[in-house]
Amino acid sequence: MAKILIPTPLRQFADKKDSVQLQGATVGEVLKSLTGQYSELRRHLYNDEGKLRSFVNVYVNDEDIRYLNKEATPLTDGDTVSIVPSIAGGSAGVASPPAPPLTLSKDEILRYSRHLIMPEVGMDGQLKLKSAKVALIGTGGLGAPLGMYLAAAGIGRIGLVDFDVVDFTNLQRQVIHGTKDVGKKKLDSAAETMLDINPYVEIDRHETALTSENALGILKDYDIVVDGTDNFPTRYLVNDACVLLGKPNVYGSIFRFEGQATIFAYPGGPCYRCLYPEPPPPGLVPSCAEGGVLGILPGTIGLIQATETVKLVLGIGEPLIGRLVLYDALAMRFRELKLRRNPECPVCGDHPTITKLIDYQEFCGIPNQQHQEAPMAGGIDGDIDPVEVKAKIDRGDRFVLLDVREPHEYQICNIPQAKLIPLGDLPKRVNELDSADEIVAHCKSGMRSAKAVDFLKQAGFKKVRNMKGGILAWSDKVDPSVPKY
Ligand code: ZN
């Protein structure tokens, strides 16, 4: 026996009852028996082909089963089935008056005509897109094509999460931003472009980093989450939040010439932790800022994510669930791996140990900022500011400035006094350095040189320091003629 909760707008067709108890093994059977008892309800719940209307969401025990084969969802004794007709822009109001049916204006019909004439989309599908709510985490490389195409496709409400500012180095791939936007908030620049493409979409601007404290609150209002982030702590945070909220996480990642895409956290499907239970140690996998990325690559991967998002909303095709697409741009080859949900997974498994969001910086082994930036007493240890390095050069202090970047980076820009030994060559070329000398290591932004400092200390060097912020900070603070890349 299951309890069916009837929403206010539909009670007039069910003898004014707010709930009824009915027998049935699946959601479909219970709904059939409900409409058998109250025949007037039938036309409100089902379309002419006998399919559940797209604006009717069904929840079982407060779980949205919209993305499952909703009518086949099995029921057990004591389950509660809620019928929630979707209302644009708000939660299904139990006490609110019936929402006007969602429609397309004449202008929207013209705009979406190439969708409307395809039977797989049609008016019904376009209205599904219009009532869909999608959260887009990040408006960078992946977020750029995602934001533009999701807006163009007519996703009714798009929530953008970003706190960054547009930089010249972004323009090689983040095509949602233009040269005129450099220095502007990415959130504003992205929203402007999207609204220019399609003024009929609603954009929520969440100007913040996604954190364990705010993630559930932000993401709970959306149907689908699209992950366009670029770091491991946020990847795990987005994954866990999606599993906890029961929302699909449309995933994409990029590096140099290669990309990956899949859908995680779809109920019953695998999650990011099923694939990667543990993050790589910090620094092992370089970020795009360190390792580089072909500017077109995030376009390809972001558009796979956009395609999957639209398919999920429309409920058409074969969604990329349990399959990981690998793309190699140099070979121009796609591969596909099967993914399975791990029953032992700590977050989506049968006996989850992670039932709330955790500290993801700590989980990924990243020391917190305060700890990292605290200078060690005595001065010779820890980080050194580029301005101080410049002062040392000007004073003629005896020390070695060690550049641990790659030769092709050295060609882009360098500090003339620096000696170049790429990080990977350091173990075999360490004999070129004298442990009696004071050494200041630098790279592009300070990550690799921190590793070089660790390595040299382990090799017995005592007087080694890391130039904070790398050559980028040198360009900012000491010599603006040094190009940034
Ligand atoms: Zn999992």
Boltz pocket constraint, residues with backbone or C-beta under 6 A from the ligand:
constraints:
  - pocket:
      binder: B
      contacts: [[A, 269], [A, 270], [A, 271], [A, 272], [A, 273], [A, 274], [A, 275], [A, 341], [A, 342], [A, 345], [A, 346], [A, 347], [A, 348], [A, 349]]
      max_distance: 6.0
